[in-house]
Amino acid sequence: MKVLRKQNNSKSCIICGMDNVLGVQAPFYEMEDKSVVTLFSYRSEHQSYPGRTHGGMITCMLDELIGRVIWCYEPDKLAVTLDINVKFRKPVPYDVPLIGVGKIVRNTSRVYVGEAYIADLQGNVLAEGKATYYKMAAGAITDADMHEELDRFIPDGITDIDVPKLG
């Protein structure tokens, strides 16, 4: 699937923060179908039981995917999570390549509902989530300069991503 645009990363976020040495440091791409895709790996620092990623880190990634998809429609908005429901289908390993996909399923002037999943590269869904977000201006969320926080653009030349067929 064609990548339309790579999104900026932040400095400190646990999922996309490039200065967060314990974070995932995941890249995010806006796709031609208005979904957001990430190619990433968890690390052993993200474990719960040996060989398994902590459910909180899995939930964080699903939340990040759905939270970022609003930028495909409204690039000047931020959103805060009102609720999130996660289903853990299979253990999510660390130190292996994974893919995450998020999309909007309902969008109104004030809120939106999105869905996301994390899968292995063979298309096995490991976890999925559905969440509702409230859209807000950055100044209503934080007094930090969001342009400064979200200023990490790391070019990587990715123009297409093979999103596996789900098994």
C-alpha positions in Angstrom: 0.0 0.0 0.0 1.3 3.5 -0.9 2.6 5.8 1.9 1.3 9.3 1.5 3.3 10.9 4.3 5.5 10.0 7.2 4.3 11.6 10.5 6.7 13.3 12.8 7.8 11.6 16.0 8.0 13.3 19.4 10.8 13.8 21.9 9.5 12.0 25.0 6.4 9.8 24.2 6.8 6.1 25.4 5.7 5.0 21.9 7.1 7.6 19.4 9.6 9.6 21.5 13.0 9.5 19.8 14.7 10.9 23.0 13.0 8.3 25.2 15.6 5.5 25.6 13.1 3.1 27.1 10.4 3.8 24.5 9.5 2.0 21.3 10.6 4.8 19.0 8.1 3.7 16.4 7.6 5.5 13.0 4.1 6.2 11.7 2.9 6.5 8.2 -0.3 7.9 6.7 -1.5 5.5 4.0 -3.5 5.9 0.8 -6.6 4.4 2.5 -6.4 7.0 5.3 -5.1 4.4 7.8 -2.0 4.9 9.9 0.6 2.1 9.9 3.7 1.5 12.0 6.5 -1.0 11.6 8.2 -1.6 14.9 9.5 -4.1 17.5 9.1 -4.1 21.2 12.3 -4.8 23.2 13.0 -6.8 26.4 12.5 -3.6 28.4 8.8 -3.8 27.5 8.3 -7.3 28.8 5.8 -8.7 31.3 6.6 -12.4 31.4 9.8 -13.5 29.7 9.2 -13.6 25.9 6.0 -11.5 26.2 5.3 -7.8 25.8 3.5 -6.2 28.7 -0.2 -5.6 28.1 0.2 -1.9 29.0 2.7 -1.4 26.2 0.4 -3.2 23.8 -2.4 -1.0 24.8 -0.2 2.1 24.5 0.6 1.2 20.9 -3.0 0.7 20.0 -3.9 4.0 21.6 -1.1 5.7 19.7 -2.2 4.3 16.4 -5.8 5.4 16.8 -4.8 8.7 18.3 -2.6 9.5 15.3 -5.1 8.6 12.6 -7.1 11.8 13.2 -4.1 13.6 11.5 -5.1 11.9 8.2 -8.4 13.9 8.4 -7.6 16.9 10.6 -3.9 17.6 10.8 -4.3 20.5 13.2 -6.1 18.6 15.9 -5.0 16.5 18.8 -7.2 14.1 20.6 -7.5 12.6 24.1 -8.7 9.1 24.8 -12.2 8.8 26.4 -12.3 5.0 26.5 -10.3 2.1 25.0 -11.2 -1.6 24.8 -8.4 -4.0 24.1 -8.6 -7.7 23.1 -5.4 -9.7 23.5 -5.6 -12.5 20.9 -2.1 -14.1 21.2 1.1 -13.4 23.1 2.9 -10.4 21.6 6.7 -11.2 21.5 9.5 -8.7 21.7 12.6 -8.4 19.5 10.6 -9.4 16.4 9.2 -7.2 13.6 5.5 -6.3 14.0 3.0 -4.1 12.2 0.3 -1.9 13.6 -2.6 -0.5 11.7 -5.2 2.1 12.9 -8.2 3.6 11.2 -11.2 5.8 12.0 -14.6 4.1 11.9 -16.8 7.1 12.9 -15.9 10.8 12.9 -18.0 13.7 14.2 -17.1 17.3 14.8 -16.1 16.6 18.5 -15.3 12.9 18.8 -14.2 10.0 16.7 -14.0 6.2 17.1 -11.1 4.2 15.8 -9.9 0.7 15.6 -6.4 -0.7 15.5 -4.5 -4.0 15.6 -1.0 -5.3 16.0 0.0 -8.3 13.9 3.1 -10.3 13.1 4.3 -10.1 9.5 2.5 -13.3 8.6 -0.8 -11.5 9.3 -1.7 -13.1 12.6 -3.5 -10.6 14.7 -2.0 -10.5 18.2 -4.0 -7.7 19.8 -6.7 -5.3 18.7 -8.5 -2.3 20.2 -11.3 0.1 19.7 -11.3 3.5 21.3 -13.2 6.8 21.4 -11.3 10.2 21.4 -12.3 13.7 22.1 -10.8 16.3 19.6 -9.0 19.3 21.2 -6.7 22.1 20.3 -3.2 21.6 21.6 -3.4 24.5 24.0 -6.4 22.9 25.7 -4.4 19.8 26.4 -1.0 21.2 27.5 0.9 24.4 27.9 3.9 22.8 26.2 4.9 23.8 22.7 3.5 20.9 20.7 5.3 22.0 17.6 8.6 21.7 19.5 7.5 18.3 21.1 6.4 16.8 17.8 9.3 18.1 15.7 11.3 14.8 15.1 11.1 14.0 11.4 13.4 11.2 10.5 13.4 10.4 6.7 13.6 6.8 5.9 12.6 6.6 2.2 9.7 4.2 2.8 7.1 4.7 0.0 5.1 1.5 0.2 4.3 -0.9 3.0 3.2 -4.5 2.5 0.3 -4.7 5.0 -0.2 -8.5 5.4 -3.5 -10.2 4.8 -4.9 -11.0 8.2 -5.0 -14.7 9.1 
